[in-house]
Amino acid sequence: FFYPNRNLGSTGLRVSILGFGTHVTFGQQISDEMAEKLLTLAYDSGINLFETSETYCNGAAEITLGKILKNQKWRRSSYVITTRLSKSGEAATEQGLSRKHLIEGLRGSLDRLQLDYVDIVIVSRQPDMVIPIEEVVRTCTHIIQLGWAFYWGTCKWTAAEIMQAQSVARQFNLIPSALDQIEYNMLQRGRMPCIQEICAKLNLGLVTGAPLCGGLLSAKYCDGVPNYSRATLPGQQYFLERIICSRGQLQRDQIRQLCKLANRIQCTCAQLAIGSVFNSTAWCLKTPFVNSVLLGAATVDQLQENLDAIEVVSRLNMATLTEIEYILTPENVETFL
């Protein structure tokens, strides 16, 4: 199956409806050899959008991705690289969205990736951060004019901040953001309605990540914590606590019910979760506002299973979607404001 492309918002950039992300896996959970196998499988399957960040494993994910791209020698014009800026170190000047950090952070990312430019630079807020919006818009415009990126986008911004950034760009004849990136899955849906509304209003692209909620929706944690899974990795204590807390136990009960539903329509729980992201009634592929869903995987089998999720979309009729909504009762679904 060769994955189709969609325009990213109002831009002319064509991105595959499934993308590939490097969070946790590249540079930490898996070897460089496995990372290369996964990226090659994704590319050979028609995926052209690869996502990384200066924060992923303290830059190690970018280093691994850069090595693979250099080794594979794929035409640079045949794929899209997006990297996210937020924090590159512990110093006050190595984090945040100042002009200094955005420029120095992107230069660092380009060095680690061994690239002259990225296609998209994503500007990500940290908790409780006050975003200097005009400074960000001016800096991203400067970055694009330097040729270090073609587009810029936001991540974890509020709808009001996204709207204000577009207004600043119009007021000062600067380059507006092209997309927003958001975590979105069956268990994390809280921010989607307002973000989807603002993206539709402004004709912005929308890229969603974490379709399996860190692996929860693959059902791998229903009977405990498997060895070498994300929850066992250094720095992932918060994820382990999320699994074993009372809310996590309720979510695992929901996932068991989703597994039964998935079996009835002859797919896996992971495929059901990814496929449903694309449905406007539920959450991810059929809605035109979602341009691409970022997959993650630690093994070739996992990635192939996720890639096959696109075939599930056609099986998601109204009865199936209604049953999914019944299983995911509001009091048990986590929301993020």
Backbone hydrogen bonds in HBPLUS format (Angstrom, degrees):
<---DONOR---> <-ACCEPTOR-->    atom                        ^
c    i                          cat <-CA-CA->   ^        H-A-AA   ^      H-
h    n   atom  resd res      DA  || num        DHA   H-A  angle D-A-AA Bond
n    s   type  num  typ     dist DA aas  dist angle  dist       angle   num
A0003-TYR N   A0045-SER O   3.38 MM  42  6.82 159.4  2.43 155.0 157.7     1
A0017-ILE N   A0004-PRO O   3.03 MM  13  6.22 156.3  2.09 165.6 160.6     2
A0006-ARG N   A0015-VAL O   2.77 MM   9  5.47 155.1  1.83 151.7 155.9     3
A0015-VAL N   A0006-ARG O   2.88 MM   9  5.47 168.7  1.89 155.1 152.9     4
A0008-LEU N   A0013-LEU O   2.87 MM   5  5.65 146.4  1.98 159.7 170.8     5
A0011-THR N   A0008-LEU O   3.04 MM   3  5.56 153.1  2.11 140.8 140.1     6
A0293-VAL N   A0017-ILE O   2.91 MM 276  6.20 151.4  1.99 136.5 140.8     7
A0019-GLY N   A0293-VAL O   2.78 MM 274  5.70 168.7  1.79 132.6 136.1     8
A0295-LEU N   A0019-GLY O   2.84 MM 276  5.92 172.0  1.85 130.3 131.8     9
A0020-PHE N   A0049-LEU O   2.86 MM  29  6.27 159.2  1.91 158.6 165.3    10
A0051-GLU N   A0020-PHE O   2.88 MM  31  6.17 162.3  1.91 150.6 154.5    11
A0021-GLY N   A0295-LEU O   2.71 MM 274  5.74 177.0  1.71 171.1 170.1    12
A0022-THR N   A0051-GLU O   3.17 MM  29  6.30 128.7  2.45 144.8 157.2    13
A0026-PHE N   A0022-THR O   3.33 MM   4  5.27 142.1  2.48 124.1 134.7    14
A0025-THR N   A0023-HIS O   2.77 MM   2  5.60 145.4  1.89  95.9  90.6    15
A0029-GLN N   A0024-VAL O   3.16 MM   5  6.20 158.8  2.21 146.5 151.2    16
A0028-GLN N   A0025-THR O   3.22 MM   3  5.53 166.7  2.24 125.8 126.3    17
A0030-ILE N   A0025-THR O   3.16 MM   5  5.50 165.9  2.18 143.1 138.8    18
A0035-ALA N   A0031-SER O   2.95 MM   4  6.22 158.7  2.00 148.6 155.3    19
A0036-GLU N   A0032-ASP O   2.98 MM   4  6.20 150.6  2.07 142.5 149.3    20
A0037-LYS N   A0033-GLU O   3.12 MM   4  6.45 152.6  2.19 143.4 150.6    21
A0038-LEU N   A0034-MET O   2.96 MM   4  6.24 160.7  1.99 155.7 160.3    22
A0039-LEU N   A0035-ALA O   2.95 MM   4  6.16 167.7  1.97 152.4 155.7    23
A0040-THR N   A0036-GLU O   2.95 MM   4  5.96 156.8  2.00 144.1 150.9    24
A0041-LEU N   A0037-LYS O   2.97 MM   4  6.14 157.3  2.02 145.3 151.4    25
A0042-ALA N   A0038-LEU O   2.94 MM   4  6.19 162.2  1.97 151.6 156.6    26
A0043-TYR N   A0039-LEU O   2.90 MM   4  6.09 167.1  1.92 150.3 153.8    27
A0044-ASP N   A0040-THR O   2.84 MM   4  5.94 166.0  1.86 151.3 155.8    28
A0045-SER N   A0041-LEU O   3.01 MM   4  6.06 128.7  2.28 137.9 150.3    29
A0045-SER N   A0042-ALA O   3.16 MM   3  5.15 135.6  2.36  95.2 107.7    30
A0047-ILE N   A0042-ALA O   3.00 MM   5  5.34 154.4  2.06 156.7 148.5    31
A0046-GLY N   A0043-TYR O   3.04 MM   3  5.30 161.2  2.07 109.0 114.6    32
A0080-VAL N   A0048-ASN O   2.57 MM  32  5.75 166.7  1.59 178.0 175.6    33
A0050-PHE N   A0080-VAL O   2.87 MM  30  6.16 169.3  1.88 171.2 173.6    34
A0082-THR N   A0050-PHE O   2.97 MM  32  6.32 160.0  2.01 162.4 165.3    35
A0052-THR N   A0082-THR O   2.88 MM  30  6.27 152.0  1.95 157.9 167.0    36
A0084-ARG N   A0052-THR O   3.05 MM  32  6.46 133.8  2.28 122.1 134.3    37
A0056-TYR N   A0053-SER O   3.31 MM   3  5.39 149.1  2.41 100.1 108.1    38
A0054-GLU N   A0084-ARG O   3.17 MM  30  6.35 159.2  2.21 159.9 160.9    39
A0058-ASN N   A0055-THR O   3.35 MM   3  5.01 153.2  2.43 115.2 107.7    40
A0059-GLY N   A0056-TYR O   3.07 MM   3  5.62 135.8  2.27 112.9 122.8    41
A0061-ALA N   A0056-TYR O   3.43 MM   5  5.67 171.7  2.44 145.4 143.7    42
A0060-ALA N   A0057-CYS O   3.02 MM   3  5.22 166.3  2.04 113.6 116.5    43
A0063-ILE N   A0059-GLY O   3.17 MM   4  6.52 155.7  2.23 148.6 155.5    44
A0064-THR N   A0060-ALA O   2.97 MM   4  6.22 164.8  2.00 153.1 156.1    45
A0065-LEU N   A0061-ALA O   2.96 MM   4  6.13 166.0  1.98 149.5 153.7    46
A0066-GLY N   A0062-GLU O   2.85 MM   4  5.97 161.2  1.89 149.1 154.6    47
A0067-LYS N   A0063-ILE O   3.00 MM   4  6.24 155.9  2.06 149.4 155.3    48
A0068-ILE N   A0064-THR O   3.09 MM   4  6.36 159.9  2.13 151.7 156.6    49
A0069-LEU N   A0065-LEU O   3.00 MM   4  6.25 167.0  2.02 156.0 159.2    50
A0070-LYS N   A0066-GLY O   3.01 MM   4  6.17 157.8  2.06 146.8 153.0    51
A0071-ASN N   A0067-LYS O   2.91 MM   4  6.08 154.2  1.98 145.7 153.2    52
A0072-GLN N   A0068-ILE O   2.84 MM   4  5.99 158.8  1.88 157.4 162.4    53
A0073-LYS N   A0069-LEU O   3.16 MM   4  6.13 143.3  2.30 138.7 146.8    54
A0078-SER N   A0075-ARG O   2.92 MM   3  5.38 164.8  1.94 117.6 122.4    55
A0119-ASP N   A0081-ILE O   2.97 MM  38  5.30 131.0  2.21 134.8 149.6    56
A0120-ILE N   A0081-ILE O   3.10 MM  39  6.44 157.8  2.15 154.8 155.0    57
A0083-THR N   A0120-ILE O   3.17 MM  37  6.69 150.0  2.26 160.4 164.8    58
A0122-ILE N   A0083-THR O   2.82 MM  39  5.96 172.0  1.83 153.8 155.4    59
A0085-LEU N   A0122-ILE O   2.76 MM  37  6.09 165.0  1.78 174.7 172.7    60
A0124-SER N   A0085-LEU O   2.99 MM  39  5.91 170.0  2.00 167.0 168.5    61
A0096-GLY N   A0086-SER O   2.97 MM  10  5.65 149.4  2.07 172.1 166.1    62
A0088-SER N   A0094-GLU O   2.77 MM   6  5.40 174.8  1.77 174.5 175.4    63
A0094-GLU N   A0091-ALA O   2.92 MM   3  5.17 158.7  1.96 110.7 117.8    64
A0102-LEU N   A0098-SER O   2.96 MM   4  6.13 170.8  1.97 158.6 161.6    65
A0103-ILE N   A0099-ARG O   3.10 MM   4  6.13 165.1  2.12 149.4 153.1    66
A0104-GLU N   A0100-LYS O   2.95 MM   4  6.02 167.7  1.96 153.3 156.9    67
A0105-GLY N   A0101-HIS O   2.58 MM   4  5.30 151.2  1.65 142.2 152.2    68
A0106-LEU N   A0102-LEU O   3.09 MM   4  6.01 156.7  2.15 132.7 138.6    69
A0107-ARG N   A0103-ILE O   3.04 MM   4  6.23 157.0  2.09 145.4 152.2    70
A0108-GLY N   A0104-GLU O   2.99 MM   4  6.21 153.7  2.06 143.9 150.8    71
A0109-SER N   A0105-GLY O   2.96 MM   4  6.27 152.6  2.04 144.5 152.3    72
A0110-LEU N   A0106-LEU O   2.88 MM   4  6.12 162.6  1.91 154.7 158.3    73
A0111-ASP N   A0107-ARG O   3.03 MM   4  6.27 152.6  2.11 144.2 151.5    74
A0112-ARG N   A0108-GLY O   3.00 MM   4  6.29 161.8  2.03 150.4 154.9    75
A0113-LEU N   A0109-SER O   2.84 MM   4  6.01 155.2  1.90 152.6 160.1    76
A0114-GLN N   A0110-LEU O   2.88 MM   4  5.75 119.1  2.26 134.4 148.6    77
A0115-LEU N   A0110-LEU O   3.12 MM   5  5.24 156.8  2.18 144.0 149.7    78
A0114-GLN N   A0111-ASP O   3.22 MM   3  5.01 141.6  2.38  92.8 103.8    79
A0118-VAL N   A0148-TRP O   2.95 MM  30  6.26 161.8  1.98 149.3 146.8    80
A0150-PHE N   A0119-ASP O   3.13 MM  31  5.06 147.5  2.24 110.1 120.0    81
A0151-TYR N   A0119-ASP O   2.99 MM  32  6.29 138.8  2.17 145.6 158.3    82
A0121-VAL N   A0151-TYR O   3.06 MM  30  6.52 157.1  2.12 146.0 149.3    83
A0153-GLY N   A0121-VAL O   2.94 MM  32  6.34 150.5  2.03 148.2 151.5    84
A0123-VAL N   A0153-GLY O   2.85 MM  30  6.13 168.6  1.87 145.9 146.9    85
A0155-CYS N   A0123-VAL O   3.12 MM  32  6.09 127.4  2.41 147.8 137.5    86
A0125-ARG N   A0155-CYS O   3.18 MM  30  6.59 157.7  2.24 169.4 167.8    87
A0129-MET N   A0126-GLN O   3.14 MM   3  5.48 143.7  2.28 141.8 136.4    88
A0133-ILE N   A0131-ILE O   2.91 MM   2  5.38 122.6  2.25 111.2  94.5    89
A0136-VAL N   A0132-PRO O   2.92 MM   4  6.16 155.1  1.98 156.9 165.2    90
A0137-VAL N   A0133-ILE O   2.96 MM   4  6.21 167.9  1.97 159.5 161.5    91
A0138-ARG N   A0134-GLU O   2.94 MM   4  6.09 166.0  1.96 152.4 156.6    92
A0139-THR N   A0135-GLU O   2.91 MM   4  6.00 157.7  1.96 144.5 151.2    93
A0140-CYS N   A0136-VAL O   2.87 MM   4  6.05 164.7  1.89 155.5 159.4    94
A0141-THR N   A0137-VAL O   2.99 MM   4  6.11 152.2  2.07 143.4 151.2    95
A0142-HIS N   A0138-ARG O   2.97 MM   4  6.23 154.0  2.04 143.8 150.9    96
A0143-ILE N   A0139-THR O   2.84 MM   4  6.15 155.6  1.90 150.7 157.5    97
A0144-ILE N   A0140-CYS O   3.03 MM   4  6.22 158.3  2.08 145.5 150.3    98
A0145-GLN N   A0141-THR O   2.94 MM   4  6.19 155.3  2.00 146.9 154.4    99
A0146-LEU N   A0142-HIS O   2.89 MM   4  6.15 137.5  2.08 144.9 156.5   100
A0148-TRP N   A0143-ILE O   3.17 MM   5  5.65 154.0  2.24 167.3 160.3   101
A0147-GLY N   A0144-ILE O   3.01 MM   3  5.10 145.8  2.13 100.0 110.6   102
A0178-ALA N   A0152-TRP O   2.75 MM  26  5.94 164.2  1.78 168.3 172.4   103
A0154-THR N   A0179-LEU O   3.04 MM  25  6.47 156.9  2.09 145.0 149.1   104
A0181-GLN N   A0154-THR O   2.85 MM  27  6.24 148.8  1.95 148.8 158.6   105
A0162-ILE N   A0158-THR O   3.01 MM   4  6.32 159.5  2.05 153.6 159.1   106
A0163-MET N   A0159-ALA O   2.97 MM   4  6.17 160.9  2.01 148.0 153.2   107
A0164-GLN N   A0160-ALA O   2.91 MM   4  6.12 155.1  1.98 144.3 151.4   108
A0165-ALA N   A0161-GLU O   2.95 MM   4  6.15 155.6  2.01 147.5 153.5   109
A0166-GLN N   A0162-ILE O   3.14 MM   4  6.44 154.5  2.20 147.4 153.6   110
A0167-SER N   A0163-MET O   3.03 MM   4  6.31 152.2  2.11 145.7 153.7   111
A0168-VAL N   A0164-GLN O   2.88 MM   4  6.17 157.0  1.93 152.8 158.4   112
A0169-ALA N   A0165-ALA O   3.01 MM   4  6.22 158.8  2.06 146.0 151.6   113
A0170-ARG N   A0166-GLN O   3.08 MM   4  6.35 155.4  2.14 145.3 151.2   114
A0171-GLN N   A0167-SER O   2.90 MM   4  6.09 161.7  1.93 150.6 156.3   115
A0172-PHE N   A0168-VAL O   3.03 MM   4  6.14 161.2  2.07 155.3 157.9   116
A0174-LEU N   A0169-ALA O   2.79 MM   5  4.40 156.8  1.84 133.5 139.3   117
A0205-GLY N   A0178-ALA O   2.81 MM  27  6.03 175.9  1.82 142.1 142.8   118
A0180-ASP N   A0205-GLY O   2.96 MM  25  6.30 145.0  2.08 138.8 145.1   119
A0207-VAL N   A0180-ASP O   3.02 MM  27  6.38 165.2  2.04 157.3 162.1   120
A0182-ILE N   A0207-VAL O   2.99 MM  25  6.49 153.2  2.07 155.9 164.6   121
A0209-GLY N   A0182-ILE O   2.87 MM  27  6.09 150.9  1.96 137.0 144.1   122
A0184-TYR N   A0209-GLY O   3.03 MM  25  6.06 164.9  2.05 163.0 159.0   123
A0185-ASN N   A0188-GLN O   3.14 MM   3  5.13 163.9  2.16 130.1 134.6   124
A0188-GLN N   A0185-ASN O   3.17 MM   3  5.13 146.2  2.29 101.7 111.5   125
A0192-MET N   A0189-ARG O   3.23 MM   3  5.54 141.3  2.39 108.4 119.2   126
A0195-ILE N   A0191-ARG O   3.16 MM   4  6.25 164.7  2.18 159.9 164.4   127
A0196-GLN N   A0192-MET O   2.71 MM   4  5.67 166.4  1.73 163.0 166.4   128
A0197-GLU N   A0193-PRO O   3.04 MM   4  6.12 151.6  2.12 138.0 145.8   129
A0198-ILE N   A0194-CYS O   3.05 MM   4  6.26 159.3  2.10 144.4 149.1   130
A0199-CYS N   A0195-ILE O   2.91 MM   4  6.06 158.4  1.96 150.3 156.6   131
A0200-ALA N   A0196-GLN O   2.95 MM   4  6.07 152.9  2.03 143.7 151.0   132
A0201-LYS N   A0197-GLU O   2.94 MM   4  6.13 156.8  2.00 145.4 152.2   133
A0202-LEU N   A0198-ILE O   2.96 MM   4  6.06 156.0  2.01 146.4 151.9   134
A0203-ASN N   A0199-CYS O   2.77 MM   4  5.42 111.0  2.25 132.1 147.2   135
A0204-LEU N   A0199-CYS O   2.81 MM   5  4.60 149.2  1.90 131.9 139.9   136
A0291-ASN N   A0206-LEU O   2.77 MM  85  5.56 154.3  1.84 149.9 158.9   137
A0208-THR N   A0292-SER O   3.01 MM  84  6.49 157.4  2.06 160.5 164.5   138
A0294-LEU N   A0208-THR O   2.78 MM  86  6.15 168.6  1.79 166.0 169.7   139
A0213-CYS N   A0210-ALA O   3.00 MM   3  4.93 164.8  2.02 110.1 112.7   140
A0215-GLY N   A0212-LEU O   2.96 MM   3  5.00 139.2  2.13 100.7 113.4   141
A0217-LEU N   A0212-LEU O   2.99 MM   5  4.70 169.5  2.00 136.3 137.3   142
A0216-LEU N   A0213-CYS O   3.36 MM   3  5.51 168.4  2.37 110.2 110.9   143
A0218-SER N   A0215-GLY O   3.08 MM   3  5.27 159.9  2.12 107.5 113.4   144
A0219-ALA N   A0216-LEU O   3.09 MM   3  5.71 162.9  2.12 116.5 121.4   145
A0222-CYS N   A0219-ALA O   3.37 MM   3  5.45 170.0  2.39 107.9 110.5   146
A0224-GLY N   A0221-TYR O   3.33 MM   3  5.09 168.4  2.35 107.8 106.3   147
A0229-SER N   A0226-PRO O   3.36 MM   3  5.64 152.3  2.44 128.3 125.4   148
A0232-THR N   A0229-SER O   3.03 MM   3  5.63 159.8  2.07 118.4 124.8   149
A0233-LEU N   A0230-ARG O   3.07 MM   3  5.44 165.9  2.09 116.1 120.6   150
A0236-GLN N   A0233-LEU O   3.22 MM   3  5.60 149.5  2.32 136.5 134.2   151
A0239-PHE N   A0236-GLN O   3.02 MM   3  5.28 126.7  2.31 101.6 115.3   152
A0240-LEU N   A0236-GLN O   3.14 MM   4  6.56 154.0  2.21 150.7 158.0   153
A0241-GLU N   A0237-GLN O   2.89 MM   4  6.18 163.7  1.92 155.9 160.1   154
A0242-ARG N   A0238-TYR O   3.04 MM   4  6.17 144.6  2.17 135.1 144.5   155
A0243-ILE N   A0239-PHE O   3.17 MM   4  6.46 141.7  2.32 140.2 149.3   156
A0243-ILE N   A0240-LEU O   3.06 MM   3  5.19 125.5  2.37  97.7 111.6   157
A0244-ILE N   A0240-LEU O   3.15 MM   4  6.49 156.9  2.21 154.1 159.3   158
A0245-CYS N   A0241-GLU O   3.05 MM   4  5.94 129.3  2.31 145.1 154.6   159
A0249-GLN N   A0245-CYS O   2.97 MM   4  6.35 146.2  2.08 149.6 159.5   160
A0250-LEU N   A0246-SER O   3.10 MM   4  6.44 153.2  2.17 146.6 153.1   161
A0251-GLN N   A0247-ARG O   2.94 MM   4  6.25 156.6  2.00 149.5 156.1   162
A0252-ARG N   A0248-GLY O   2.91 MM   4  6.17 147.4  2.02 143.3 152.1   163
A0253-ASP N   A0249-GLN O   3.10 MM   4  6.40 147.0  2.22 141.4 149.7   164
A0254-GLN N   A0250-LEU O   3.04 MM   4  6.43 151.2  2.12 144.9 152.9   165
A0255-ILE N   A0251-GLN O   2.88 MM   4  6.17 153.7  1.95 146.8 154.2   166
A0256-ARG N   A0252-ARG O   2.98 MM   4  6.24 149.4  2.07 144.1 151.4   167
A0257-GLN N   A0253-ASP O   3.24 MM   4  6.58 151.7  2.33 142.7 149.4   168
A0257-GLN N   A0254-GLN O   3.08 MM   3  5.18 117.6  2.48  95.9 110.8   169
A0258-LEU N   A0254-GLN O   2.89 MM   4  6.28 150.0  1.98 146.9 156.4   170
A0259-CYS N   A0255-ILE O   2.85 MM   4  6.12 145.6  1.97 146.4 155.5   171
A0260-LYS N   A0256-ARG O   3.25 MM   4  6.60 149.2  2.35 141.1 147.7   172
A0261-LEU N   A0257-GLN O   3.12 MM   4  6.49 155.7  2.18 146.0 152.5   173
A0262-ALA N   A0258-LEU O   2.79 MM   4  6.05 158.7  1.83 150.8 157.2   174
A0263-ASN N   A0259-CYS O   2.91 MM   4  6.14 154.7  1.97 147.0 153.4   175
A0264-ARG N   A0260-LYS O   3.20 MM   4  6.48 146.8  2.32 139.9 148.0   176
A0264-ARG N   A0261-LEU O   3.07 MM   3  5.18 121.0  2.43  96.3 111.0   177
A0265-ILE N   A0261-LEU O   3.26 MM   4  6.69 143.1  2.41 146.6 155.8   178
A0265-ILE N   A0262-ALA O   3.18 MM   3  5.34 127.0  2.48  98.1 111.1   179
A0267-CYS N   A0262-ALA O   2.95 MM   5  5.17 154.2  2.01 136.5 142.3   180
A0266-GLN N   A0263-ASN O   3.17 MM   3  4.85 159.5  2.21  98.3 102.6   181
A0272-LEU N   A0268-THR O   2.96 MM   4  6.25 154.1  2.03 149.1 156.7   182
A0273-ALA N   A0269-CYS O   2.93 MM   4  6.17 156.6  1.98 149.2 155.2   183
A0274-ILE N   A0270-ALA O   2.98 MM   4  6.23 161.0  2.01 152.0 156.5   184
A0275-GLY N   A0271-GLN O   2.84 MM   4  5.80 165.3  1.86 147.6 152.7   185
A0276-SER N   A0272-LEU O   2.97 MM   4  5.92 152.6  2.04 141.1 148.3   186
A0277-VAL N   A0274-ILE O   3.11 MM   3  5.35 142.4  2.26 102.7 113.5   187
A0278-PHE N   A0275-GLY O   3.17 MM   3  5.75 152.2  2.25 111.6 118.5   188
A0279-ASN N   A0276-SER O   3.10 MM   3  5.27 163.1  2.13 113.4 113.9   189
A0283-TRP N   A0276-SER O   3.15 MM   7  5.79 141.7  2.31 153.4 148.0   190
A0287-THR N   A0278-PHE O   2.88 MM   9  5.66 115.6  2.31 102.3 120.4   191
A0282-ALA N   A0279-ASN O   3.10 MM   3  5.42 125.9  2.40 104.9 118.2   192
A0290-VAL N   A0287-THR O   3.31 MM   3  5.90 154.0  2.38 114.4 119.9   193
A0303-LEU N   A0299-THR O   3.10 MM   4  6.39 164.5  2.13 149.8 153.5   194
A0304-GLN N   A0300-VAL O   2.91 MM   4  6.13 163.4  1.94 153.5 158.2   195
A0305-GLU N   A0301-ASP O   2.95 MM   4  6.10 158.1  2.00 147.0 153.1   196
A0306-ASN N   A0302-GLN O   2.96 MM   4  6.24 157.1  2.01 149.3 155.6   197
A0307-LEU N   A0303-LEU O   2.79 MM   4  6.04 155.9  1.85 152.5 159.7   198
A0308-ASP N   A0304-GLN O   3.04 MM   4  6.21 147.7  2.15 144.5 152.1   199
A0309-ALA N   A0306-ASN O   3.04 MM   3  5.26 157.6  2.09 106.4 113.5   200
A0311-GLU N   A0308-ASP O   3.11 MM   3  5.84 152.3  2.19 118.3 124.4   201
A0312-VAL N   A0309-ALA O   2.86 MM   3  5.30 155.5  1.92 113.9 122.1   202
A0315-ARG N   A0312-VAL O   2.83 MM   3  5.38 149.1  1.93 117.7 127.7   203
A0316-LEU N   A0313-VAL O   3.15 MM   3  5.53 164.1  2.17 113.4 118.4   204
A0317-ASN N   A0315-ARG O   2.96 MM   2  5.83 126.9  2.25 110.1  94.4   205
A0321-LEU N   A0317-ASN O   3.00 MM   4  6.29 163.8  2.03 158.0 162.9   206
A0322-THR N   A0318-MET O   2.89 MM   4  6.01 154.9  1.95 147.2 154.1   207
A0323-GLU N   A0319-ALA O   3.06 MM   4  6.27 151.2  2.14 141.2 148.6   208
A0324-ILE N   A0320-THR O   2.96 MM   4  6.27 152.0  2.04 147.1 155.0   209
A0325-GLU N   A0321-LEU O   3.01 MM   4  6.28 161.4  2.05 149.1 153.3   210
A0326-TYR N   A0322-THR O   2.98 MM   4  6.22 147.0  2.09 141.8 151.1   211
A0327-ILE N   A0323-GLU O   2.98 MM   4  6.25 153.9  2.04 148.3 154.4   212
A0328-LEU N   A0324-ILE O   2.93 MM   4  6.19 158.0  1.98 151.9 158.3   213
A0332-ASN N   A0329-THR O   2.99 MM   3  5.73 159.1  2.04 125.3 131.7   214
A0333-VAL N   A0330-PRO O   3.29 MM   3  5.21 146.2  2.41  98.5 107.8   215
